[in-house]
């Protein structure tokens, strides 16, 4: 059998005979060796082994799924789905669907689930019931910001990640990665965000010792008072009040901190900054109708987004023959450029 490259596994279909040959190679050598030789992911091989053990040879038959209309899912769509999953491993089917919608690509959640399953990804149960909370949202950028701290370790050394988020847009205004909960550095992080984007009217935090003085006003509260920023604390034992920023902390731990071994705190800062950039300018957000990224709301790009999507739909653009995203954001020569459907929409001077 002719070997394939790693990149060829996107959209590649294997017959039952081919799967058996790969499994025999994995048994004779190792899963890693078989993966390298045939260009199949380790996850797929482990999944085939499990299927074979549980259901026998019939489980290895090509179970290529079809969409609801009865037509096979095009390979180019499969590649798009798996490409998003590789780039953002924490994405589930609905997030992948929304990310592709931003490029003008439509595909059902069920089709995405089937593609991921066939490629060896294990998926949780869909539509799990969620606890109902009273939802709130600011009405404009910088009306309200949320701040929170999460802890993790770099080579057994505890560090503190402080994140500042705009409530209305979910745009991440700034972060600080500290070796100690240094109040001055947290205040400087907030000050830097104000100098870059403008002053927020209110800041919402929990009642942790950094943000709340149980015996009188503490340093952070005094700092906000001097900045004329109104400080709001969550109610005791109600951390869901700052759920938006806590969701960011949860995602960055799942998708980056637990996946990467940082060489140093400087290395961690660089990789966290890259993750936050993608979060702000690339990743669609479930809380923003599933189609917008935080930057769309924060920078006021929503009208351009709507016009761009209308043009895309009305023009009937065949995205299978195009490799251009609806949006493209780049940083060049000290300027942040937003391009929509190949046309420059905004140019923002970078600090």
C-alpha positions in Angstrom: 0.0 0.0 0.0 1.3 3.4 -0.9 2.0 5.6 2.1 0.5 9.0 2.5 1.7 12.2 4.2 0.3 13.4 7.5 -1.6 16.2 5.7 -3.3 13.6 3.4 -5.3 12.2 6.3 -7.8 15.1 6.1 -10.7 13.7 4.2 -8.9 10.4 3.5 -11.2 7.4 3.5 -9.9 3.9 4.4 -11.4 0.6 3.4 -11.8 -2.2 5.9 -8.9 -4.0 4.3 -6.7 -0.9 4.6 -7.7 -0.5 8.2 -6.8 -4.1 8.9 -3.4 -3.7 7.3 -2.7 -0.6 9.4 -3.9 -2.4 12.6 -1.6 -5.3 11.8 1.3 -3.0 11.4 0.5 -1.3 14.7 0.3 -4.7 16.4 3.6 -5.8 14.8 5.5 -2.5 15.5 3.6 0.2 17.4 0.7 2.6 17.0 3.3 5.5 16.6 5.1 3.6 13.8 1.9 2.8 12.0 0.7 6.4 12.3 4.0 7.6 10.7 4.1 4.9 8.0 0.5 5.4 6.8 -0.2 9.0 7.6 -3.0 8.2 10.0 -3.5 9.9 13.3 -2.8 8.0 16.5 -6.4 8.7 17.6 -7.9 7.0 14.5 -5.8 3.9 15.0 -6.7 3.6 18.7 -10.4 4.1 17.7 -10.2 1.3 15.1 -8.6 -1.0 17.7 -11.4 -0.3 20.1 -14.1 -0.8 17.4 -12.5 -4.1 16.3 -12.4 -5.4 19.9 -16.0 -4.4 20.6 -17.8 -5.2 17.3 -15.5 -7.2 15.2 -14.5 -6.8 11.5 -17.8 -5.3 10.5 -17.0 -2.2 12.6 -14.1 -1.4 10.2 -16.4 -1.1 7.1 -16.4 2.4 5.6 -19.2 4.2 7.4 -19.1 7.3 5.4 -22.0 9.5 6.5 -24.3 11.5 4.4 -26.0 14.8 5.2 -29.7 15.2 5.7 -30.3 15.6 2.0 -28.8 12.2 1.3 -25.7 13.5 -0.5 -22.2 12.6 0.5 -20.4 15.4 2.4 -17.8 16.9 0.0 -14.2 16.2 0.9 -13.3 19.9 0.9 -15.9 20.4 3.7 -14.4 17.5 5.7 -11.0 19.1 5.4 -12.4 22.4 6.6 -14.1 20.8 9.7 -10.9 18.8 10.6 -8.8 21.9 10.0 -10.8 23.9 12.5 -10.6 21.0 15.0 -6.8 20.8 14.6 -6.4 24.5 15.1 -8.8 24.7 18.1 -9.0 21.3 19.7 -11.4 22.6 22.4 -14.1 23.4 19.9 -17.2 21.2 19.8 -19.5 20.6 16.8 -21.6 23.8 17.3 -18.5 26.0 17.6 -16.9 24.4 14.5 -20.2 25.1 12.6 -20.2 28.7 13.7 -16.5 29.2 12.9 -17.2 27.9 9.3 -20.3 30.0 9.0 -18.1 33.0 9.4 -16.3 31.9 6.2 -19.7 31.4 4.5 -19.6 27.6 4.8 -22.8 25.8 5.9 -22.8 22.4 7.4 -25.0 20.8 10.0 -23.9 20.0 13.5 -24.8 16.3 13.0 -22.6 16.1 9.9 -19.7 17.7 11.9 -20.3 15.2 14.7 -20.1 12.3 12.2 -16.9 13.7 10.6 -15.2 14.0 14.0 -16.3 10.5 15.1 -15.1 8.9 11.9 -11.7 10.7 12.4 -11.3 9.2 15.9 -12.4 12.1 18.1 -14.4 11.2 21.2 -17.4 13.5 21.7 -19.4 14.2 24.7 -23.2 13.9 24.8 -24.9 16.7 22.9 -27.5 19.1 24.4 -26.7 18.4 28.1 -29.0 20.3 30.4 -27.5 23.5 31.9 -28.4 25.2 35.1 -30.4 28.4 34.5 -28.8 31.7 35.5 -30.0 35.2 35.4 -28.1 36.6 32.4 -26.9 40.2 32.2 -24.8 42.1 29.7 -23.5 45.6 29.4 -25.0 47.8 26.7 -21.8 49.2 25.1 -18.1 48.7 25.1 -16.2 49.7 28.3 -19.4 50.2 30.3 -18.4 47.2 32.4 -15.3 45.0 32.7 -14.8 41.8 34.5 -11.5 40.8 36.2 -10.4 37.4 37.6 -7.3 35.4 38.5 -6.5 31.8 37.9 -3.5 29.8 39.2 -1.4 27.2 37.5 2.1 25.8 37.7 5.2 26.1 35.5 7.8 23.5 36.6 6.3 23.3 40.1 6.3 27.1 40.4 2.9 28.6 41.0 2.0 31.6 38.7 -1.1 33.8 38.6 -2.9 34.7 35.4 -5.0 37.9 35.7 -7.4 38.6 32.9 -9.5 41.8 32.2 -12.5 41.3 29.9 -15.0 43.8 28.4 -18.5 42.5 29.4 -20.4 43.7 26.4 -18.1 42.4 23.7 -16.2 39.6 25.6 -13.0 41.4 24.2 -10.0 40.7 26.3 -8.6 44.1 27.2 -5.3 42.9 28.9 -3.7 40.2 30.9 -0.8 39.8 33.4 1.1 36.6 34.2 2.7 37.1 37.6 5.0 35.0 39.9 3.3 36.7 42.8 0.0 38.5 43.3 1.7 41.8 43.1 -0.9 44.6 43.5 1.1 47.2 41.7 1.5 45.0 38.6 -2.2 44.2 38.5 -3.0 48.0 38.7 -0.4 48.6 35.9 -2.2 45.9 33.8 -5.5 47.8 34.2 -3.8 51.1 33.6 -2.2 49.8 30.3 -5.6 48.7 29.1 -7.1 52.1 29.9 -4.3 53.8 28.0 -4.9 51.6 25.0 -8.6 51.3 24.8 -10.1 53.9 27.1 -11.4 53.9 30.7 -14.1 51.5 31.7 -16.9 52.8 33.8 -17.2 49.9 36.2 -15.2 46.8 37.1 -16.7 43.6 38.4 -14.7 41.2 40.5 -15.1 38.4 43.1 -14.4 38.9 46.8 -10.9 37.4 46.7 -8.3 39.1 48.9 -6.7 40.8 45.9 -9.9 42.6 45.0 -11.7 43.0 48.3 -10.7 44.3 51.7 -12.7 42.5 54.5 -11.4 45.0 57.0 -11.7 48.3 55.2 -10.8 49.3 51.7 -7.7 47.5 50.2 -5.1 48.7 47.6 -7.0 47.6 44.5 -10.3 49.2 45.7 -8.4 52.4 46.5 -6.8 52.4 43.0 -10.2 52.1 41.3 -11.5 54.9 43.5 -8.7 57.2 42.5 -9.3 56.3 38.8 -13.0 57.1 39.2 -14.0 53.6 38.3 -16.9 52.1 40.2 -16.1 48.8 41.7 -18.7 46.0 42.0 -18.2 42.8 43.9 -20.0 39.5 43.3 -22.4 38.3 46.0 -20.8 35.8 48.4 -20.7 32.3 47.0 -21.9 33.4 43.6 -18.9 33.1 41.3 -21.2 32.7 38.2 -21.7 36.5 38.4 -18.3 36.8 36.7 -19.0 33.8 34.5 -17.8 35.5 31.3 -14.2 36.0 32.4 -14.3 32.6 34.3 -15.2 30.9 31.0 -12.1 32.4 29.4 -10.0 31.1 32.2 -11.6 27.7 31.8 -11.0 27.6 28.1 -7.4 28.8 28.2 -6.6 26.1 30.8 -8.2 23.4 28.7 -6.8 24.5 25.4 -3.4 25.8 26.2 -2.2 25.5 29.8 -3.0 21.8 30.1 -1.8 21.0 26.6 1.6 22.8 26.5 4.7 22.5 28.7 6.0 26.0 29.0 9.8 26.4 29.1 9.6 29.5 31.3 7.3 32.2 32.4 8.4 34.3 29.4 7.5 31.4 27.1 4.1 31.2 28.9 3.5 34.9 28.4 4.2 34.7 24.7 1.9 31.7 24.1 -0.9 33.2 26.3 -0.7 36.4 24.3 -1.0 34.4 21.0 -4.0 32.6 22.4 -5.7 35.8 23.5 -5.1 37.4 20.1 -6.9 34.5 18.4 -9.7 34.7 21.0 -10.3 38.4 20.3 -9.9 38.5 16.5 -10.4 35.0 15.1 -12.6 32.7 17.2 -16.4 33.1 16.9 -18.1 33.4 20.3 -21.1 31.3 21.3 -22.4 34.3 23.4 -22.3 36.6 20.4 -24.8 34.8 18.2 -22.2 32.3 17.3 -21.0 34.3 14.3 -19.1 37.3 15.7 -15.7 37.4 17.3 -15.2 39.8 20.3 -13.4 42.3 18.2 -16.5 42.7 16.0 -18.5 44.1 18.9 -15.7 46.0 20.7 -14.4 47.8 17.6 -17.9 48.4 16.1 -17.4 46.1 13.1 -20.8 44.5 13.2 -22.3 46.6 10.3 -19.4 45.6 8.1 -19.9 42.0 9.1 -23.6 42.1 8.2 -22.8 43.7 4.8 -20.0 41.3 4.1 -22.2 38.3 4.8 -25.1 39.6 2.7 -22.6 40.1 -0.2 -21.3 36.6 0.2 -24.7 35.1 0.2 -26.2 37.1 -2.6 -23.0 36.6 -4.8 -23.3 32.8 -4.5 -19.5 32.5 -4.0 -18.3 28.9 -4.3 -16.0 28.6 -1.3 -14.8 25.1 -2.3 -12.8 26.8 -5.0 -11.6 29.7 -2.9 -9.2 29.9 0.0 -10.1 33.3 1.3 -11.8 33.9 4.6 -14.6 36.4 4.8 -12.5 38.3 7.3 -8.7 38.7 7.5 -6.9 40.6 10.3 -3.2 41.3 10.1 -0.6 43.3 12.0 2.0 45.0 9.7 4.2 48.0 10.1 2.6 49.0 13.4 -0.9 49.0 11.9 -3.8 46.6 12.5 -5.6 46.0 9.2 -9.1 44.4 8.8 -10.0 43.1 5.4 -13.5 42.0 4.5 -14.0 40.1 1.3 -10.6 41.3 0.0 -11.4 45.0 0.8 -9.6 47.0 3.5 -12.3 48.1 6.0 -10.3 49.5 8.9 -6.7 50.5 9.7 -5.9 51.0 13.3 -2.6 52.3 14.6 -0.9 49.9 17.0 0.8 50.9 20.2 
